[in-house]
Amino acid sequence: VKGRLEGGQLYTPSYIARVNAMVRGAVRGITVPTNLSTVWNSLQQLLQETDGAVGISVEASLFQSLFNEILKEKEVLGSLRAGMHWTPA
């Protein structure tokens, strides 16, 4: 089985790609310094609404892990303080 194990949950590559695109889009849309936990909560709610999956949640660690990959590859520009406070460039 191909997938990504994060926080005790197994995610398919297509689901990871979808969530990765959501994280990238959300972070690119930020124009003021923002606490990323607020963004992760909004994405969590959006995923639940679009998937209709009440009670199923994506671990915040997955959002953070995907964000760190996006940041490492310089797909978004800005600075990260204390691991959670994002200031866009």
Secondary structure, DSSP 8 states (H G I E B T S, - for coil): ---EEETTEEE-HHHHHHHHHHHHHHHHT--S-EEHHHHHHHHHHHHHHHHT-TT----HHHHHHHHHHHHHTTSS-EEEETTTEEEE-
